[in-house]
Amino acid sequence: MIRQGHSQPRRVAMVSVHTSPLDQPGTGDAGGLNVYVVETARRLAERGTAVEVFTRATSSDLPPVVELAPGVLVRNLVAGPFEGLSKNDLPGQLCAFAAGMLRAEARHEPGWYDLIHSHYWLSGQAGWLAADRWGVPLVHTMHTMAKVKNAALAVGDVPEPTWRLIGEQQVVEASDRLLANTRADARDLINLYGADPERVSVVPPGVDLGLFRPGGPNGRRAARRRLGLPLDVELLLFVGRIQPLKAPDILLRAAERMLAREPERRERLVVAVLGGPSGSGLDHPEELQKLAGELGIGDVVTFHPPVERARLADWYRAADLVAVPSYSESFGLVALEAQACGTPVVAASVGGLRTAVQDRVTGLLVRGHDPDTWARTMAGLLDSPLRRDRMAAAAVAHAGSFSWDATVDATLEVYAAACARPVGWPASLADVLHRPRTARAAAAP
């Protein structure tokens, strides 16, 4: 436990059950959550708080412990078969996963970890048990919420199951502190899950401003040369996992409408999709390529696998516009990274994207997912280079107000508050399961 007079934890157990910080973002279940864990863990270690990230091993080739950065260890716990398990299969492995966490702690003297920070509800379940066993606070970040996703399902997507709804509710009740990416996120925790407003803190994610930055006066052309792309095209870019929730099909359908209205645009339009299948998209991994053919735009759409971060920055710089048409986003790191590189964003007006993008200043927010509306919006911006230039400058300034250092500063404040919880604060499984429901405030802080 943190000693009296010491507000910063010495060692944090970070939990990410379903996806590892070692995974490449953009495919499978790896995405913004992975980036969040890596960036915050590194900076916490630089500030003097050691971090051990617990994740599920997905290969027998993985060593039990990997050093991600100085002061940051990744513990690959065996919980179920290495391959063949989807995210929906993982609730059945939480007992094995939690047992692995307890064994790791048991090798050390009592009080080895000062706090647990879990990411996503599956991790919250395992973290809940470990926090109770170790007598330490539990801080939890949802990242996505089933009730929010179910309220805005993509066509062809399936609702999140009841057992996830129940699991999320339990984690909300058990956590000492909840981190929300945005005020909208905080309102959802309070209004949809009955979270105590005093335990909810808004801590926005950040962007690596040293890596994601403008390329200079000729940055777009230089980036295109490095990527082997044509120099004189209109490049629309999608970055993310290929699944209905992220709605890459909306970009393709909008591109088809643009070309139907202006056939001459075909000579200069390129739509690049950067990512791999994920979630329900794994059931039909070639569906997006088939859609491009069916729409008659296979000649203007290119598909690319996920790339490492430095090359991703070049893709952002190379694009004229980055499209983020998701049905639901807790924040939208892609939108923030693109803007940091000086590229305007056209995004769906949902969730955290309303915070990540300043409408009509750094990009445009689109209500709904009508392809005609998206086509008109993107074509209008492509045809207004001066407006894009103004947005590009504003986008860099806006993204500059988000940094991972600021995220970690705020996170450490939440850690200190969690460790200073008052006497009598519910800390055990029995307390949480049996305490009465209390009235919750209806508005976010």
Contacts in CASP RR format, 6 or more apart in sequence:
PFRMAT RR
TARGET T0000
AUTHOR 0000-0000-0000
METHOD contacts of the structure
MODEL  1
MIRQGHSQPRRVAMVSVHTSPLDQPGTGDAGGLNVYVVETARRLAERGTA
VEVFTRATSSDLPPVVELAPGVLVRNLVAGPFEGLSKNDLPGQLCAFAAG
MLRAEARHEPGWYDLIHSHYWLSGQAGWLAADRWGVPLVHTMHTMAKVKN
AALAVGDVPEPTWRLIGEQQVVEASDRLLANTRADARDLINLYGADPERV
SVVPPGVDLGLFRPGGPNGRRAARRRLGLPLDVELLLFVGRIQPLKAPDI
LLRAAERMLAREPERRERLVVAVLGGPSGSGLDHPEELQKLAGELGIGDV
VTFHPPVERARLADWYRAADLVAVPSYSESFGLVALEAQACGTPVVAASV
GGLRTAVQDRVTGLLVRGHDPDTWARTMAGLLDSPLRRDRMAAAAVAHAG
SFSWDATVDATLEVYAAACARPVGWPASLADVLHRPRTARAAAAP
1 111 0 8 1.000
1 114 0 8 1.000
1 135 0 8 1.000
1 136 0 8 1.000
1 419 0 8 1.000
2 8 0 8 1.000
2 9 0 8 1.000
2 10 0 8 1.000
2 114 0 8 1.000
2 115 0 8 1.000
2 419 0 8 1.000
7 416 0 8 1.000
7 419 0 8 1.000
7 420 0 8 1.000
8 47 0 8 1.000
8 48 0 8 1.000
8 49 0 8 1.000
8 412 0 8 1.000
8 415 0 8 1.000
8 416 0 8 1.000
9 49 0 8 1.000
9 114 0 8 1.000
9 115 0 8 1.000
9 415 0 8 1.000
9 419 0 8 1.000
10 48 0 8 1.000
10 49 0 8 1.000
10 50 0 8 1.000
10 114 0 8 1.000
11 49 0 8 1.000
11 50 0 8 1.000
11 51 0 8 1.000
11 52 0 8 1.000
11 112 0 8 1.000
11 113 0 8 1.000
11 114 0 8 1.000
12 44 0 8 1.000
12 49 0 8 1.000
12 50 0 8 1.000
12 51 0 8 1.000
12 52 0 8 1.000
12 113 0 8 1.000
12 114 0 8 1.000
12 115 0 8 1.000
12 116 0 8 1.000
12 117 0 8 1.000
12 415 0 8 1.000
13 52 0 8 1.000
13 54 0 8 1.000
13 101 0 8 1.000
13 105 0 8 1.000
13 113 0 8 1.000
13 115 0 8 1.000
13 116 0 8 1.000
13 117 0 8 1.000
13 127 0 8 1.000
13 130 0 8 1.000
14 37 0 8 1.000
14 41 0 8 1.000
14 51 0 8 1.000
14 52 0 8 1.000
14 53 0 8 1.000
14 54 0 8 1.000
14 116 0 8 1.000
14 117 0 8 1.000
14 118 0 8 1.000
14 119 0 8 1.000
15 53 0 8 1.000
15 54 0 8 1.000
15 55 0 8 1.000
15 101 0 8 1.000
15 116 0 8 1.000
15 117 0 8 1.000
15 118 0 8 1.000
15 119 0 8 1.000
15 123 0 8 1.000
15 124 0 8 1.000
15 126 0 8 1.000
15 127 0 8 1.000
15 130 0 8 1.000
16 33 0 8 1.000
16 34 0 8 1.000
16 37 0 8 1.000
16 53 0 8 1.000
16 54 0 8 1.000
16 55 0 8 1.000
16 118 0 8 1.000
16 119 0 8 1.000
16 120 0 8 1.000
16 123 0 8 1.000
17 54 0 8 1.000
17 55 0 8 1.000
17 56 0 8 1.000
17 79 0 8 1.000
17 90 0 8 1.000
17 94 0 8 1.000
17 97 0 8 1.000
17 120 0 8 1.000
17 122 0 8 1.000
17 123 0 8 1.000
17 126 0 8 1.000
18 29 0 8 1.000
18 56 0 8 1.000
18 87 0 8 1.000
18 90 0 8 1.000
18 120 0 8 1.000
18 122 0 8 1.000
18 123 0 8 1.000
19 28 0 8 1.000
19 29 0 8 1.000
19 30 0 8 1.000
19 31 0 8 1.000
19 33 0 8 1.000
19 34 0 8 1.000
19 55 0 8 1.000
20 30 0 8 1.000
20 34 0 8 1.000
20 53 0 8 1.000
20 55 0 8 1.000
20 56 0 8 1.000
20 58 0 8 1.000
20 74 0 8 1.000
20 76 0 8 1.000
21 34 0 8 1.000
21 37 0 8 1.000
21 38 0 8 1.000
21 41 0 8 1.000
21 53 0 8 1.000
21 55 0 8 1.000
21 68 0 8 1.000
21 74 0 8 1.000
22 55 0 8 1.000
22 62 0 8 1.000
22 66 0 8 1.000
22 68 0 8 1.000
22 74 0 8 1.000
23 29 0 8 1.000
23 30 0 8 1.000
23 34 0 8 1.000
24 30 0 8 1.000
24 306 0 8 1.000
24 308 0 8 1.000
25 31 0 8 1.000
25 32 0 8 1.000
25 34 0 8 1.000
25 35 0 8 1.000
25 306 0 8 1.000
26 239 0 8 1.000
26 240 0 8 1.000
26 241 0 8 1.000
26 275 0 8 1.000
26 276 0 8 1.000
26 278 0 8 1.000
26 306 0 8 1.000
27 241 0 8 1.000
27 275 0 8 1.000
27 276 0 8 1.000
27 277 0 8 1.000
27 278 0 8 1.000
27 305 0 8 1.000
27 306 0 8 1.000
28 241 0 8 1.000
28 276 0 8 1.000
28 277 0 8 1.000
28 278 0 8 1.000
28 279 0 8 1.000
28 282 0 8 1.000
29 87 0 8 1.000
29 278 0 8 1.000
29 279 0 8 1.000
30 241 0 8 1.000
31 240 0 8 1.000
31 241 0 8 1.000
32 143 0 8 1.000
32 205 0 8 1.000
32 332 0 8 1.000
32 333 0 8 1.000
33 119 0 8 1.000
33 120 0 8 1.000
33 143 0 8 1.000
35 333 0 8 1.000
36 119 0 8 1.000
36 141 0 8 1.000
36 143 0 8 1.000
36 205 0 8 1.000
36 333 0 8 1.000
37 53 0 8 1.000
37 119 0 8 1.000
38 68 0 8 1.000
39 206 0 8 1.000
39 208 0 8 1.000
39 404 0 8 1.000
39 407 0 8 1.000
40 404 0 8 1.000
40 407 0 8 1.000
40 408 0 8 1.000
40 411 0 8 1.000
41 51 0 8 1.000
41 53 0 8 1.000
41 68 0 8 1.000
41 69 0 8 1.000
41 72 0 8 1.000
42 68 0 8 1.000
42 69 0 8 1.000
42 72 0 8 1.000
43 404 0 8 1.000
43 405 0 8 1.000
43 407 0 8 1.000
43 408 0 8 1.000
44 51 0 8 1.000
44 72 0 8 1.000
44 408 0 8 1.000
44 411 0 8 1.000
44 412 0 8 1.000
45 51 0 8 1.000
45 69 0 8 1.000
45 70 0 8 1.000
45 71 0 8 1.000
45 72 0 8 1.000
47 408 0 8 1.000
47 412 0 8 1.000
49 412 0 8 1.000
49 415 0 8 1.000
50 71 0 8 1.000
50 72 0 8 1.000
50 73 0 8 1.000
51 71 0 8 1.000
51 72 0 8 1.000
51 73 0 8 1.000
52 72 0 8 1.000
52 73 0 8 1.000
52 74 0 8 1.000
52 75 0 8 1.000
52 104 0 8 1.000
52 113 0 8 1.000
53 68 0 8 1.000
53 72 0 8 1.000
53 73 0 8 1.000
53 74 0 8 1.000
53 75 0 8 1.000
54 75 0 8 1.000
54 77 0 8 1.000
54 97 0 8 1.000
54 100 0 8 1.000
54 101 0 8 1.000
54 104 0 8 1.000
54 126 0 8 1.000
55 74 0 8 1.000
55 75 0 8 1.000
55 76 0 8 1.000
55 77 0 8 1.000
56 76 0 8 1.000
56 77 0 8 1.000
56 79 0 8 1.000
56 80 0 8 1.000
56 90 0 8 1.000
56 93 0 8 1.000
56 97 0 8 1.000
57 76 0 8 1.000
57 77 0 8 1.000
57 78 0 8 1.000
57 79 0 8 1.000
57 82 0 8 1.000
58 82 0 8 1.000
58 83 0 8 1.000
59 82 0 8 1.000
59 83 0 8 1.000
60 82 0 8 1.000
62 76 0 8 1.000
63 76 0 8 1.000
64 75 0 8 1.000
64 76 0 8 1.000
65 73 0 8 1.000
65 74 0 8 1.000
65 75 0 8 1.000
65 76 0 8 1.000
66 73 0 8 1.000
66 74 0 8 1.000
66 76 0 8 1.000
67 73 0 8 1.000
67 74 0 8 1.000
68 74 0 8 1.000
75 104 0 8 1.000
77 96 0 8 1.000
77 97 0 8 1.000
77 100 0 8 1.000
77 101 0 8 1.000
77 104 0 8 1.000
78 96 0 8 1.000
78 100 0 8 1.000
79 93 0 8 1.000
79 94 0 8 1.000
79 96 0 8 1.000
79 97 0 8 1.000
79 100 0 8 1.000
80 93 0 8 1.000
80 96 0 8 1.000
85 93 0 8 1.000
86 279 0 8 1.000
86 282 0 8 1.000
87 122 0 8 1.000
87 279 0 8 1.000
88 161 0 8 1.000
90 122 0 8 1.000
91 122 0 8 1.000
91 125 0 8 1.000
91 163 0 8 1.000
94 122 0 8 1.000
94 125 0 8 1.000
94 126 0 8 1.000
97 126 0 8 1.000
98 125 0 8 1.000
98 126 0 8 1.000
98 127 0 8 1.000
98 129 0 8 1.000
98 130 0 8 1.000
101 126 0 8 1.000
101 127 0 8 1.000
101 130 0 8 1.000
102 130 0 8 1.000
102 133 0 8 1.000
105 112 0 8 1.000
105 113 0 8 1.000
105 130 0 8 1.000
105 133 0 8 1.000
105 134 0 8 1.000
111 134 0 8 1.000
111 136 0 8 1.000
113 134 0 8 1.000
113 136 0 8 1.000
114 136 0 8 1.000
114 419 0 8 1.000
115 136 0 8 1.000
115 137 0 8 1.000
115 138 0 8 1.000
115 139 0 8 1.000
115 415 0 8 1.000
115 418 0 8 1.000
115 419 0 8 1.000
116 127 0 8 1.000
116 130 0 8 1.000
116 131 0 8 1.000
116 134 0 8 1.000
116 136 0 8 1.000
116 137 0 8 1.000
116 138 0 8 1.000
116 139 0 8 1.000
117 139 0 8 1.000
117 140 0 8 1.000
117 141 0 8 1.000
117 411 0 8 1.000
117 415 0 8 1.000
118 124 0 8 1.000
118 126 0 8 1.000
118 127 0 8 1.000
118 128 0 8 1.000
118 138 0 8 1.000
118 139 0 8 1.000
118 140 0 8 1.000
118 141 0 8 1.000
118 171 0 8 1.000
119 140 0 8 1.000
119 141 0 8 1.000
119 143 0 8 1.000
120 141 0 8 1.000
120 142 0 8 1.000
120 143 0 8 1.000
120 144 0 8 1.000
121 142 0 8 1.000
121 146 0 8 1.000
121 164 0 8 1.000
121 167 0 8 1.000
121 168 0 8 1.000
121 171 0 8 1.000
123 140 0 8 1.000
124 138 0 8 1.000
124 140 0 8 1.000
124 171 0 8 1.000
124 174 0 8 1.000
124 175 0 8 1.000
125 167 0 8 1.000
125 170 0 8 1.000
125 171 0 8 1.000
127 138 0 8 1.000
128 138 0 8 1.000
128 170 0 8 1.000
128 171 0 8 1.000
128 174 0 8 1.000
128 175 0 8 1.000
128 429 0 8 1.000
129 429 0 8 1.000
131 137 0 8 1.000
131 138 0 8 1.000
131 174 0 8 1.000
131 427 0 8 1.000
132 427 0 8 1.000
132 428 0 8 1.000
132 429 0 8 1.000
135 427 0 8 1.000
137 176 0 8 1.000
137 177 0 8 1.000
137 415 0 8 1.000
137 418 0 8 1.000
137 419 0 8 1.000
137 421 0 8 1.000
137 427 0 8 1.000
138 174 0 8 1.000
138 175 0 8 1.000
138 176 0 8 1.000
138 177 0 8 1.000
138 418 0 8 1.000
139 175 0 8 1.000
139 176 0 8 1.000
139 177 0 8 1.000
139 178 0 8 1.000
139 179 0 8 1.000
139 414 0 8 1.000
139 415 0 8 1.000
139 418 0 8 1.000
140 171 0 8 1.000
140 172 0 8 1.000
140 175 0 8 1.000
140 177 0 8 1.000
140 178 0 8 1.000
140 179 0 8 1.000
141 178 0 8 1.000
141 179 0 8 1.000
141 180 0 8 1.000
141 181 0 8 1.000
142 168 0 8 1.000
142 171 0 8 1.000
142 178 0 8 1.000
142 180 0 8 1.000
142 185 0 8 1.000
142 189 0 8 1.000
142 330 0 8 1.000
143 181 0 8 1.000
143 330 0 8 1.000
144 328 0 8 1.000
144 330 0 8 1.000
145 168 0 8 1.000
145 188 0 8 1.000
145 189 0 8 1.000
145 192 0 8 1.000
145 193 0 8 1.000
145 330 0 8 1.000
146 160 0 8 1.000
146 161 0 8 1.000
146 164 0 8 1.000
146 165 0 8 1.000
146 168 0 8 1.000
147 165 0 8 1.000
147 168 0 8 1.000
147 188 0 8 1.000
147 192 0 8 1.000
147 193 0 8 1.000
148 188 0 8 1.000
148 192 0 8 1.000
148 328 0 8 1.000
148 330 0 8 1.000
148 351 0 8 1.000
149 159 0 8 1.000
149 160 0 8 1.000
149 245 0 8 1.000
149 327 0 8 1.000
149 328 0 8 1.000
150 159 0 8 1.000
150 160 0 8 1.000
152 327 0 8 1.000
152 328 0 8 1.000
152 350 0 8 1.000
153 159 0 8 1.000
153 327 0 8 1.000
154 244 0 8 1.000
154 245 0 8 1.000
154 247 0 8 1.000
154 327 0 8 1.000
155 244 0 8 1.000
156 244 0 8 1.000
156 280 0 8 1.000
157 243 0 8 1.000
157 244 0 8 1.000
157 245 0 8 1.000
157 280 0 8 1.000
157 327 0 8 1.000
158 280 0 8 1.000
168 193 0 8 1.000
169 193 0 8 1.000
170 432 0 8 1.000
172 178 0 8 1.000
172 189 0 8 1.000
172 193 0 8 1.000
172 194 0 8 1.000
172 195 0 8 1.000
173 432 0 8 1.000
174 429 0 8 1.000
174 432 0 8 1.000
175 199 0 8 1.000
176 199 0 8 1.000
176 418 0 8 1.000
176 421 0 8 1.000
176 425 0 8 1.000
176 427 0 8 1.000
177 199 0 8 1.000
177 200 0 8 1.000
177 201 0 8 1.000
177 414 0 8 1.000
177 417 0 8 1.000
177 418 0 8 1.000
178 189 0 8 1.000
178 195 0 8 1.000
178 199 0 8 1.000
178 200 0 8 1.000
178 201 0 8 1.000
179 201 0 8 1.000
179 202 0 8 1.000
179 203 0 8 1.000
179 411 0 8 1.000
179 414 0 8 1.000
180 186 0 8 1.000
180 188 0 8 1.000
180 189 0 8 1.000
180 200 0 8 1.000
180 201 0 8 1.000
180 202 0 8 1.000
180 203 0 8 1.000
180 444 0 8 1.000
181 202 0 8 1.000
181 203 0 8 1.000
181 204 0 8 1.000
181 205 0 8 1.000
181 330 0 8 1.000
181 331 0 8 1.000
181 352 0 8 1.000
181 355 0 8 1.000
182 202 0 8 1.000
182 204 0 8 1.000
182 330 0 8 1.000
182 331 0 8 1.000
182 351 0 8 1.000
182 352 0 8 1.000
182 354 0 8 1.000
182 355 0 8 1.000
183 202 0 8 1.000
183 355 0 8 1.000
183 444 0 8 1.000
183 445 0 8 1.000
184 351 0 8 1.000
184 352 0 8 1.000
184 354 0 8 1.000
184 355 0 8 1.000
184 444 0 8 1.000
185 202 0 8 1.000
185 330 0 8 1.000
185 331 0 8 1.000
185 351 0 8 1.000
185 352 0 8 1.000
186 197 0 8 1.000
186 200 0 8 1.000
186 202 0 8 1.000
186 444 0 8 1.000
186 445 0 8 1.000
187 443 0 8 1.000
187 444 0 8 1.000
189 195 0 8 1.000
189 200 0 8 1.000
189 444 0 8 1.000
190 197 0 8 1.000
190 200 0 8 1.000
190 440 0 8 1.000
190 441 0 8 1.000
190 442 0 8 1.000
190 443 0 8 1.000
190 444 0 8 1.000
191 442 0 8 1.000
191 444 0 8 1.000
194 440 0 8 1.000
195 440 0 8 1.000
196 438 0 8 1.000
196 440 0 8 1.000
197 440 0 8 1.000
197 441 0 8 1.000
197 443 0 8 1.000
197 444 0 8 1.000
197 445 0 8 1.000
200 444 0 8 1.000
200 445 0 8 1.000
201 410 0 8 1.000
201 413 0 8 1.000
201 414 0 8 1.000
201 417 0 8 1.000
201 445 0 8 1.000
202 444 0 8 1.000
202 445 0 8 1.000
203 407 0 8 1.000
203 410 0 8 1.000
203 411 0 8 1.000
203 414 0 8 1.000
204 331 0 8 1.000
204 355 0 8 1.000
204 402 0 8 1.000
204 406 0 8 1.000
204 407 0 8 1.000
205 331 0 8 1.000
205 333 0 8 1.000
205 336 0 8 1.000
205 402 0 8 1.000
205 404 0 8 1.000
205 407 0 8 1.000
206 333 0 8 1.000
206 336 0 8 1.000
206 402 0 8 1.000
206 403 0 8 1.000
206 404 0 8 1.000
206 406 0 8 1.000
206 407 0 8 1.000
207 333 0 8 1.000
207 336 0 8 1.000
207 337 0 8 1.000
207 340 0 8 1.000
207 399 0 8 1.000
207 400 0 8 1.000
207 402 0 8 1.000
207 403 0 8 1.000
207 404 0 8 1.000
208 309 0 8 1.000
208 337 0 8 1.000
208 404 0 8 1.000
209 340 0 8 1.000
209 399 0 8 1.000
209 400 0 8 1.000
209 403 0 8 1.000
211 309 0 8 1.000
211 310 0 8 1.000
211 313 0 8 1.000
212 313 0 8 1.000
212 316 0 8 1.000
212 337 0 8 1.000
212 340 0 8 1.000
212 341 0 8 1.000
212 399 0 8 1.000
213 313 0 8 1.000
213 340 0 8 1.000
213 341 0 8 1.000
213 396 0 8 1.000
214 317 0 8 1.000
214 341 0 8 1.000
214 342 0 8 1.000
214 392 0 8 1.000
214 396 0 8 1.000
215 222 0 8 1.000
215 223 0 8 1.000
215 317 0 8 1.000
215 341 0 8 1.000
219 317 0 8 1.000
220 317 0 8 1.000
220 318 0 8 1.000
220 320 0 8 1.000
221 231 0 8 1.000
222 317 0 8 1.000
223 314 0 8 1.000
223 315 0 8 1.000
223 317 0 8 1.000
223 318 0 8 1.000
224 230 0 8 1.000
224 231 0 8 1.000
224 235 0 8 1.000
224 318 0 8 1.000
225 231 0 8 1.000
226 314 0 8 1.000
227 311 0 8 1.000
227 314 0 8 1.000
227 315 0 8 1.000
227 318 0 8 1.000
229 235 0 8 1.000
229 270 0 8 1.000
229 318 0 8 1.000
230 270 0 8 1.000
232 268 0 8 1.000
233 268 0 8 1.000
233 269 0 8 1.000
233 270 0 8 1.000
234 265 0 8 1.000
234 268 0 8 1.000
234 269 0 8 1.000
234 270 0 8 1.000
234 320 0 8 1.000
234 382 0 8 1.000
235 270 0 8 1.000
235 272 0 8 1.000
235 318 0 8 1.000
235 319 0 8 1.000
235 320 0 8 1.000
235 321 0 8 1.000
236 251 0 8 1.000
236 255 0 8 1.000
236 269 0 8 1.000
236 270 0 8 1.000
236 271 0 8 1.000
236 272 0 8 1.000
236 319 0 8 1.000
236 320 0 8 1.000
236 321 0 8 1.000
236 322 0 8 1.000
236 323 0 8 1.000
236 378 0 8 1.000
237 271 0 8 1.000
237 272 0 8 1.000
237 274 0 8 1.000
237 315 0 8 1.000
237 316 0 8 1.000
237 318 0 8 1.000
237 319 0 8 1.000
237 321 0 8 1.000
237 322 0 8 1.000
237 323 0 8 1.000
237 338 0 8 1.000
237 343 0 8 1.000
238 246 0 8 1.000
238 248 0 8 1.000
238 251 0 8 1.000
238 271 0 8 1.000
238 272 0 8 1.000
238 273 0 8 1.000
238 274 0 8 1.000
238 322 0 8 1.000
238 323 0 8 1.000
238 324 0 8 1.000
238 325 0 8 1.000
239 274 0 8 1.000
239 275 0 8 1.000
239 312 0 8 1.000
239 315 0 8 1.000
239 316 0 8 1.000
239 322 0 8 1.000
239 334 0 8 1.000
239 338 0 8 1.000
240 246 0 8 1.000
240 248 0 8 1.000
240 274 0 8 1.000
240 275 0 8 1.000
240 276 0 8 1.000
240 306 0 8 1.000
240 334 0 8 1.000
241 275 0 8 1.000
241 276 0 8 1.000
241 277 0 8 1.000
241 278 0 8 1.000
241 279 0 8 1.000
242 248 0 8 1.000
242 273 0 8 1.000
242 275 0 8 1.000
242 276 0 8 1.000
242 277 0 8 1.000
242 278 0 8 1.000
242 281 0 8 1.000
242 285 0 8 1.000
242 288 0 8 1.000
243 277 0 8 1.000
243 278 0 8 1.000
243 279 0 8 1.000
243 280 0 8 1.000
243 281 0 8 1.000
243 282 0 8 1.000
244 280 0 8 1.000
244 281 0 8 1.000
244 327 0 8 1.000
245 326 0 8 1.000
245 327 0 8 1.000
245 328 0 8 1.000
246 325 0 8 1.000
246 326 0 8 1.000
246 327 0 8 1.000
247 325 0 8 1.000
247 326 0 8 1.000
247 327 0 8 1.000
247 348 0 8 1.000
247 369 0 8 1.000
248 273 0 8 1.000
248 288 0 8 1.000
248 325 0 8 1.000
249 288 0 8 1.000
249 291 0 8 1.000
250 323 0 8 1.000
250 325 0 8 1.000
250 369 0 8 1.000
250 371 0 8 1.000
250 374 0 8 1.000
251 271 0 8 1.000
251 273 0 8 1.000
251 323 0 8 1.000
251 325 0 8 1.000
251 374 0 8 1.000
252 271 0 8 1.000
252 288 0 8 1.000
252 291 0 8 1.000
252 292 0 8 1.000
252 295 0 8 1.000
252 297 0 8 1.000
252 301 0 8 1.000
253 291 0 8 1.000
253 295 0 8 1.000
253 371 0 8 1.000
253 374 0 8 1.000
254 323 0 8 1.000
254 371 0 8 1.000
254 372 0 8 1.000
254 374 0 8 1.000
254 375 0 8 1.000
254 378 0 8 1.000
255 269 0 8 1.000
255 271 0 8 1.000
255 295 0 8 1.000
255 297 0 8 1.000
255 300 0 8 1.000
255 301 0 8 1.000
255 375 0 8 1.000
256 295 0 8 1.000
256 296 0 8 1.000
256 297 0 8 1.000
256 371 0 8 1.000
257 371 0 8 1.000
257 372 0 8 1.000
257 374 0 8 1.000
257 375 0 8 1.000
258 265 0 8 1.000
258 269 0 8 1.000
258 375 0 8 1.000
258 378 0 8 1.000
258 379 0 8 1.000
259 265 0 8 1.000
259 266 0 8 1.000
259 269 0 8 1.000
259 297 0 8 1.000
259 300 0 8 1.000
261 375 0 8 1.000
261 379 0 8 1.000
262 379 0 8 1.000
265 379 0 8 1.000
266 299 0 8 1.000
266 300 0 8 1.000
269 300 0 8 1.000
270 300 0 8 1.000
270 302 0 8 1.000
271 297 0 8 1.000
271 300 0 8 1.000
271 301 0 8 1.000
271 302 0 8 1.000
272 301 0 8 1.000
272 302 0 8 1.000
272 304 0 8 1.000
272 315 0 8 1.000
272 319 0 8 1.000
273 288 0 8 1.000
273 301 0 8 1.000
273 302 0 8 1.000
273 303 0 8 1.000
273 304 0 8 1.000
274 304 0 8 1.000
274 305 0 8 1.000
274 306 0 8 1.000
274 307 0 8 1.000
274 312 0 8 1.000
274 315 0 8 1.000
275 303 0 8 1.000
275 304 0 8 1.000
275 305 0 8 1.000
275 306 0 8 1.000
276 285 0 8 1.000
276 305 0 8 1.000
276 306 0 8 1.000
277 285 0 8 1.000
281 287 0 8 1.000
288 303 0 8 1.000
289 303 0 8 1.000
292 298 0 8 1.000
292 301 0 8 1.000
307 315 0 8 1.000
312 337 0 8 1.000
313 337 0 8 1.000
313 341 0 8 1.000
316 322 0 8 1.000
316 337 0 8 1.000
316 338 0 8 1.000
316 340 0 8 1.000
316 341 0 8 1.000
316 342 0 8 1.000
316 343 0 8 1.000
317 341 0 8 1.000
317 342 0 8 1.000
317 343 0 8 1.000
319 338 0 8 1.000
319 343 0 8 1.000
320 343 0 8 1.000
320 382 0 8 1.000
320 388 0 8 1.000
321 343 0 8 1.000
321 344 0 8 1.000
321 345 0 8 1.000
321 346 0 8 1.000
321 378 0 8 1.000
321 381 0 8 1.000
321 382 0 8 1.000
321 388 0 8 1.000
322 334 0 8 1.000
322 335 0 8 1.000
322 338 0 8 1.000
322 343 0 8 1.000
322 344 0 8 1.000
322 345 0 8 1.000
322 346 0 8 1.000
323 345 0 8 1.000
323 346 0 8 1.000
323 347 0 8 1.000
323 374 0 8 1.000
323 378 0 8 1.000
324 332 0 8 1.000
324 334 0 8 1.000
324 335 0 8 1.000
324 345 0 8 1.000
324 346 0 8 1.000
324 347 0 8 1.000
324 348 0 8 1.000
324 353 0 8 1.000
324 357 0 8 1.000
325 347 0 8 1.000
325 348 0 8 1.000
325 366 0 8 1.000
325 369 0 8 1.000
325 374 0 8 1.000
326 332 0 8 1.000
326 347 0 8 1.000
326 348 0 8 1.000
326 350 0 8 1.000
326 353 0 8 1.000
327 348 0 8 1.000
327 350 0 8 1.000
327 369 0 8 1.000
328 350 0 8 1.000
328 351 0 8 1.000
329 348 0 8 1.000
329 350 0 8 1.000
329 351 0 8 1.000
329 352 0 8 1.000
329 353 0 8 1.000
329 356 0 8 1.000
330 351 0 8 1.000
330 352 0 8 1.000
331 352 0 8 1.000
331 353 0 8 1.000
331 355 0 8 1.000
331 356 0 8 1.000
332 352 0 8 1.000
332 353 0 8 1.000
332 356 0 8 1.000
333 356 0 8 1.000
335 345 0 8 1.000
335 347 0 8 1.000
335 353 0 8 1.000
335 356 0 8 1.000
335 357 0 8 1.000
336 356 0 8 1.000
336 399 0 8 1.000
336 402 0 8 1.000
337 399 0 8 1.000
338 345 0 8 1.000
338 395 0 8 1.000
339 345 0 8 1.000
339 356 0 8 1.000
339 357 0 8 1.000
339 362 0 8 1.000
339 363 0 8 1.000
339 395 0 8 1.000
339 396 0 8 1.000
339 398 0 8 1.000
339 399 0 8 1.000
340 395 0 8 1.000
340 396 0 8 1.000
340 399 0 8 1.000
340 400 0 8 1.000
341 396 0 8 1.000
342 392 0 8 1.000
342 393 0 8 1.000
342 395 0 8 1.000
342 396 0 8 1.000
342 399 0 8 1.000
343 392 0 8 1.000
343 395 0 8 1.000
344 362 0 8 1.000
344 363 0 8 1.000
344 364 0 8 1.000
344 381 0 8 1.000
344 388 0 8 1.000
344 391 0 8 1.000
344 392 0 8 1.000
344 395 0 8 1.000
345 356 0 8 1.000
345 357 0 8 1.000
345 362 0 8 1.000
345 363 0 8 1.000
345 364 0 8 1.000
345 395 0 8 1.000
346 363 0 8 1.000
346 364 0 8 1.000
346 366 0 8 1.000
346 374 0 8 1.000
346 377 0 8 1.000
346 378 0 8 1.000
346 381 0 8 1.000
347 353 0 8 1.000
347 356 0 8 1.000
347 357 0 8 1.000
347 363 0 8 1.000
347 364 0 8 1.000
347 365 0 8 1.000
347 366 0 8 1.000
348 365 0 8 1.000
348 366 0 8 1.000
348 368 0 8 1.000
348 369 0 8 1.000
349 359 0 8 1.000
349 365 0 8 1.000
349 366 0 8 1.000
349 367 0 8 1.000
349 368 0 8 1.000
353 365 0 8 1.000
354 365 0 8 1.000
357 363 0 8 1.000
357 364 0 8 1.000
357 365 0 8 1.000
358 394 0 8 1.000
358 398 0 8 1.000
359 365 0 8 1.000
361 391 0 8 1.000
361 394 0 8 1.000
361 398 0 8 1.000
362 391 0 8 1.000
362 394 0 8 1.000
362 395 0 8 1.000
362 398 0 8 1.000
362 399 0 8 1.000
363 381 0 8 1.000
363 391 0 8 1.000
363 395 0 8 1.000
364 377 0 8 1.000
364 381 0 8 1.000
366 373 0 8 1.000
366 374 0 8 1.000
366 377 0 8 1.000
367 373 0 8 1.000
381 387 0 8 1.000
381 388 0 8 1.000
381 391 0 8 1.000
382 388 0 8 1.000
421 427 0 8 1.000
426 432 0 8 1.000
426 435 0 8 1.000
END
